[in-house]
Amino acid sequence: MKFKPTSPLSVSRAMNTLIEGSYWPQTIDIRTSYSRRHDDTDGKTGSEQEITVAIGVDGDAWVMLPGMTSLRFRTWVGGGSSLRVRNALLVLAEAIRRDNAERPQQP
């Protein structure tokens, strides 16, 4: 994977598009959880080593961290008050999906 330098203005515009916009990434599926182990697991596996973003049938985004209950960030239709956070979780789900596809982790 090769990244090219990005100007601060391009980053700012992209962030505004992703955080402020209203969209649905075509690669993200509802009723799906996207999980990825963190980098410092020292070979340990299990949900306590992972971050998970789940997408509900209603488009709500859930984040699950080890030892915590799930946290839901709703769509505007569902009364969501953190729409930017929900969008960021959609982006995180896509990032996890891409990393899992390109660099699968051993079970």
N, C-alpha and C positions, 0 to 999 in steps of 0.2 A: 504494500500500500504506500503510495507516494502522495504527499501533500505539497501543494504549491503555496507560496506566501500569499497571504490575504491582507488587503489594506484594512485599516481600522474602519473606514467608511463602509466598505463591503460587509464587514462583520456587523456593524451597527444596523445596516439595512436588512441583512439576513435575520438578525435577532428580532427586529421589529416585525418582519413578515411571519416568523415562527411563533413568537410570543403573543403578538397582538391580533393575529389573523384568526379566521374561522375556516377550518379546513378538516379534511380527513385523509391521512396518508393511505394510499391504496394498498400498501404492503402490510398494513396492520389489520389483524383480524379481531372481530369481537369474540367474546367468550374464549379468549386466548390469554395465557400468561407468558411473559417474557422474563426469563431468569438468567442471571449471570453471577458466577462466583467472583469474589474480589481477588485481587492479585496477591495478597499476603496470606493465603490459606495454609501454607506449609504442608500441602498435600491432603489437608482435611477436606471432606466433602459433606454435603447435607445442607438443608435449608438455612441453618444458622450461619452459613458462609456466603449466602446469596442475597442479592437484592432482586425483587420481583415487581414487575409492573403488570397488572392485569387490566384488561379492557372488558367492561361489562356490555351486555346486550344493548343497554341504553346509551352507550358511549361514555359513561363515566370511567375515569381512570383510578385505579387503586394502586397504592404502593405498599409493599410488604417488606419489612426489615426484620432481621432476627430478633426474637424476644418481644416483638411489638404486635399489637393488634393491627389489622389492616386499616389504612387511612384512605378515605374516598374523596375524590375531587370531582364534583359533578359538572355536567354541561350546564349552559345557561338555561336550557329548558327545564332542567331538574332543580333549579334554584341555586346553581353553583355561584359561589362568591370568590372563587380563586381560579378564574378561567385561564389566566396565564400559567399558573402552576399545572393545571390539567394539560395545557398545550405542551409544556416542558416535559411532562410525563409521556405524552405521545412521542415526542422526539427521543426521549430516553428509551422507550420501547423499541423504536426503530433502530437506535444505536445498538441495543442488546441483540436484536434480530440479526443485524449485519455482522456484528462480532461473532455471534454463534455460527453464522453461515461461513464466514471466512476463516475463523480460528476456533473451531469446536474445542470445548474443554472435555477432558476425559472424565467419565463418571466416577 
